[in-house]
């Protein structure tokens, strides 16, 4: 069945998601396991990594797929591929606070690859807005039913200009997608079950797009800085156990562009990170 374009304008949530120490520490541990200082919750207030907002966002993404007005089959819903994640972080979120997250489907259009859906997520602590994400997904081979609602004009992203610095090697163990699935509370069997990945036409399980986004952002931002925005486009799959090379480009104002590639030169992810002045 096609994607029901009449869902544009529908909202989901609000969802209350407590930021417990267990959650904050688990997410940090899978992405920065050697950061002993940040993992010490006895040393002072424990802040969650800002990228952890994707955990409650995923819960609402599943609600969108399961909405009674949605016309996708289970197989079609599983064809969704994360194409863009662009999040602005307005202030740190501490363990003990509760995120209240809502989602709105803002655009749907057709493409040669399939239906392209844009969802905007807003995260609050009480009435205070603390993060806003724009996520784009492509449902491969899925048509749309109803009128298209194109997204607003895309903002121009900073252009990547290479520097003389050597790229950073990022090594992830074979089991990284399994660890990330549990620590981020984002489970999709194509990331953990090879039989499911093969049945979907993939050669292997793959690393989550949000994990690539977070890894690139953490390693592109200056040490000790506060990330205020992280944006990435996902270009190619990164397979479990595959090494990656992170190249940071020339800064463009507050933004540092980056490119994450496989050792064979395949572009995996490109984007930029911004930090507080």
C-alpha positions as CSV (number, residue, x, y, z in Angstrom):
1,X,0.0,0.0,0.0
2,X,1.2,3.6,-0.6
3,X,2.2,6.0,2.1
4,X,-0.8,8.1,3.2
5,X,0.2,11.6,2.4
6,X,-2.9,12.9,4.2
7,X,-1.0,12.3,7.4
8,X,1.0,15.5,6.9
9,X,0.2,17.8,9.7
10,X,-0.5,15.0,12.2
11,X,1.2,15.1,15.5
12,X,2.3,12.3,17.9
13,X,3.0,12.6,21.6
14,X,3.7,14.2,23.9
15,X,5.8,11.4,25.3
16,X,7.5,11.6,28.7
17,X,10.9,10.1,28.7
18,X,12.8,10.2,32.1
19,X,16.5,10.8,31.8
20,X,17.7,8.3,34.4
21,X,21.4,7.9,35.3
22,X,21.2,4.4,33.8
23,X,20.1,5.7,30.4
24,X,22.5,8.6,30.3
25,X,25.5,6.5,31.3
26,X,24.6,3.7,28.9
27,X,24.4,6.0,25.9
28,X,27.6,7.7,26.8
29,X,29.4,4.4,27.4
30,X,28.5,3.0,23.9
31,X,29.8,6.1,22.1
32,X,32.6,7.2,24.3
33,X,33.6,4.2,26.4
34,X,37.0,5.7,27.4
35,X,35.7,9.0,28.7
36,X,36.1,8.1,32.4
37,X,35.5,11.6,33.6
38,X,32.2,12.0,31.8
39,X,31.1,8.5,32.9
40,X,31.7,9.4,36.6
41,X,28.2,10.3,37.9
42,X,29.7,10.8,41.4
43,X,31.9,13.7,40.2
44,X,29.0,16.2,39.8
45,X,25.8,16.7,37.8
46,X,25.5,14.1,35.1
47,X,24.4,15.4,31.7
48,X,23.2,13.1,29.0
49,X,24.9,13.4,25.6
50,X,22.8,15.8,23.6
51,X,22.4,13.2,20.8
52,X,20.4,11.0,23.1
53,X,17.3,12.8,22.1
54,X,17.0,10.3,19.3
55,X,16.0,7.6,21.8
56,X,12.5,9.1,22.5
57,X,12.3,10.3,19.0
58,X,12.5,6.7,17.8
59,X,9.5,5.8,20.0
60,X,7.4,8.4,18.2
61,X,8.8,7.4,14.8
62,X,7.3,3.9,15.5
63,X,4.0,5.5,16.4
64,X,4.0,7.3,13.0
65,X,4.4,4.0,11.3
66,X,1.7,2.3,13.3
67,X,-0.8,5.2,13.1
68,X,-4.3,3.8,12.3
69,X,-4.5,6.1,9.3
70,X,-1.2,4.9,7.9
71,X,-1.6,2.5,4.9
72,X,1.8,0.9,4.9
73,X,2.2,-2.8,5.3
74,X,4.6,-4.1,7.9
75,X,7.1,-4.9,5.1
76,X,6.8,-1.5,3.6
77,X,7.3,0.2,7.0
78,X,10.5,-1.7,7.5
79,X,11.9,-0.2,4.3
80,X,12.4,3.1,5.9
81,X,16.0,4.4,5.6
82,X,17.2,7.3,7.7
83,X,18.5,9.9,5.2
84,X,19.0,13.1,7.3
85,X,19.3,14.0,11.0
86,X,19.6,17.7,11.9
87,X,19.3,18.6,15.6
88,X,19.7,21.8,17.4
89,X,20.5,21.5,21.2
90,X,19.4,24.5,23.1
91,X,20.7,23.6,26.5
92,X,22.2,20.5,28.3
93,X,19.8,18.0,29.8
94,X,20.6,16.5,33.2
95,X,19.9,13.1,34.6
96,X,16.8,13.4,36.8
97,X,15.0,15.6,34.3
98,X,12.3,14.3,32.0
99,X,12.1,15.0,28.3
100,X,8.6,15.6,26.9
101,X,8.8,14.9,23.2
102,X,6.4,15.5,20.4
103,X,6.5,14.8,16.7
104,X,4.9,16.3,13.6
105,X,4.9,14.9,10.0
106,X,5.6,18.1,8.0
107,X,6.3,16.9,4.5
108,X,5.9,13.9,2.1
109,X,7.0,13.6,-1.5
110,X,7.7,11.0,-4.0
111,X,11.2,10.3,-5.4
112,X,12.8,7.7,-7.6
113,X,13.9,5.8,-4.5
114,X,10.5,5.9,-2.8
115,X,8.4,8.0,-0.5
116,X,10.4,10.8,1.3
117,X,9.0,11.8,4.7
118,X,10.1,14.7,6.9
119,X,9.3,14.7,10.6
120,X,10.1,17.5,13.1
121,X,10.6,16.5,16.8
122,X,10.5,18.9,19.7
123,X,11.9,18.0,23.1
124,X,11.0,20.0,26.2
125,X,11.8,19.9,29.9
126,X,8.6,21.3,31.4
127,X,7.7,24.2,29.2
128,X,11.3,24.9,28.1
129,X,12.3,23.8,24.6
130,X,15.6,22.0,24.8
131,X,16.1,20.4,21.4
132,X,14.6,20.4,17.9
133,X,15.2,17.7,15.3
134,X,14.4,17.5,11.6
135,X,14.6,13.9,10.4
136,X,14.1,12.7,6.8
137,X,13.4,9.1,5.9
138,X,13.1,7.4,2.6
139,X,10.8,4.4,2.3
140,X,12.4,2.4,-0.5
141,X,10.1,1.4,-3.3
142,X,7.0,2.9,-1.6
143,X,4.7,5.2,-3.5
144,X,2.5,7.9,-1.9
145,X,-1.2,8.2,-1.9
146,X,-2.6,11.8,-2.0
147,X,-1.1,15.2,-2.6
148,X,2.5,15.8,-2.1
149,X,3.6,18.3,0.5
150,X,7.2,19.3,-0.3
151,X,9.5,20.3,2.5
152,X,10.4,24.0,2.8
153,X,13.5,25.0,1.0
154,X,16.6,23.4,2.4
155,X,19.1,25.6,4.3
156,X,22.5,25.6,2.6
157,X,24.9,23.5,4.6
158,X,28.6,24.5,5.0
159,X,30.8,23.3,2.2
160,X,33.5,20.7,3.2
161,X,37.0,22.0,2.4
162,X,39.7,19.5,3.3
163,X,42.6,20.3,5.6
164,X,46.1,18.9,5.9
165,X,45.2,17.1,9.1
166,X,45.2,13.3,9.1
167,X,41.8,11.7,9.3
168,X,40.7,10.1,12.6
169,X,40.4,6.3,12.5
170,X,37.1,5.1,14.2
171,X,37.2,1.4,15.0
172,X,33.9,-0.2,15.9
173,X,33.7,-3.9,17.0
174,X,31.5,-6.3,15.2
175,X,29.0,-6.2,18.0
176,X,28.7,-2.4,18.0
177,X,25.2,-2.3,16.4
178,X,24.0,-4.7,19.1
179,X,25.4,-2.5,21.9
180,X,24.1,0.7,20.3
181,X,20.6,-0.8,19.9
182,X,20.4,-1.6,23.6
183,X,22.1,1.5,24.9
184,X,20.2,3.9,22.6
185,X,17.0,1.9,22.9
186,X,16.7,2.0,19.2
187,X,16.0,-1.5,17.9
188,X,15.5,-2.5,14.3
189,X,16.5,-6.1,13.3
190,X,18.4,-5.0,10.2
191,X,21.0,-3.7,12.7
192,X,21.3,-6.8,14.8
193,X,20.0,-9.9,12.9
194,X,21.9,-10.9,9.8
195,X,19.1,-13.2,8.6
196,X,16.7,-10.2,8.6
197,X,19.3,-8.0,6.8
198,X,19.9,-10.6,4.2
199,X,16.2,-11.0,3.6
200,X,16.0,-7.2,3.1
201,X,18.6,-7.5,0.3
202,X,21.5,-6.3,2.4
203,X,24.8,-8.1,2.6
204,X,25.2,-7.7,6.3
205,X,23.8,-5.9,9.4
206,X,24.6,-2.2,9.4
207,X,25.4,0.5,11.9
208,X,22.6,2.9,12.8
209,X,22.7,6.2,11.0
210,X,22.2,8.0,14.4
211,X,25.3,6.2,15.7
212,X,27.4,7.5,12.8
213,X,25.9,11.0,13.3
214,X,26.8,10.9,17.0
215,X,30.3,9.4,16.5
216,X,31.2,12.0,13.9
217,X,29.8,14.8,16.0
218,X,31.6,13.8,19.1
219,X,35.0,13.5,17.4
220,X,34.6,16.6,15.2
221,X,33.8,19.0,18.1
222,X,36.7,20.5,20.1
223,X,37.3,18.7,23.4
224,X,35.3,20.1,26.2
225,X,32.9,22.1,24.0
226,X,29.2,22.1,24.1
227,X,27.5,20.9,20.9
228,X,24.7,23.1,19.9
229,X,23.8,21.6,16.5
230,X,24.7,18.4,14.7
231,X,23.5,17.6,11.2
232,X,24.3,14.7,8.9
233,X,23.2,13.2,5.6
234,X,23.6,9.4,5.4
235,X,25.1,8.5,2.0
236,X,26.1,4.8,2.2
237,X,25.7,2.0,4.7
238,X,28.4,1.3,7.2
239,X,28.6,-2.4,7.9
240,X,29.1,-4.0,11.3
241,X,32.8,-4.2,12.2
242,X,33.9,-1.9,9.4
243,X,36.5,0.7,10.2
244,X,35.8,4.3,9.4
245,X,37.8,7.5,8.7
246,X,36.7,10.9,9.9
247,X,37.9,13.9,8.1
248,X,37.2,17.4,9.5
249,X,37.0,20.3,7.1
250,X,37.9,24.0,7.4
251,X,35.6,25.7,9.9
252,X,32.8,27.8,8.3
253,X,31.8,30.3,11.0
254,X,30.7,28.3,14.0
255,X,30.4,25.1,12.0
256,X,33.0,22.4,11.4
257,X,32.1,20.2,8.4
258,X,33.0,16.5,8.4
259,X,33.0,13.5,6.2
260,X,33.0,9.9,7.4
261,X,34.3,7.4,4.9
262,X,35.0,3.7,4.6
263,X,38.7,2.7,4.0
264,X,37.8,1.9,0.4
265,X,36.8,5.6,0.0
266,X,33.0,5.1,0.1
267,X,31.3,8.1,1.6
268,X,29.2,7.1,4.5
269,X,28.1,10.3,6.1
270,X,28.7,14.0,5.7
271,X,27.6,16.9,7.7
272,X,28.7,19.5,10.3
273,X,28.8,20.3,14.0
274,X,28.4,23.6,15.8
275,X,29.5,24.4,19.3
276,X,28.7,27.1,21.8
277,X,31.0,30.2,21.6
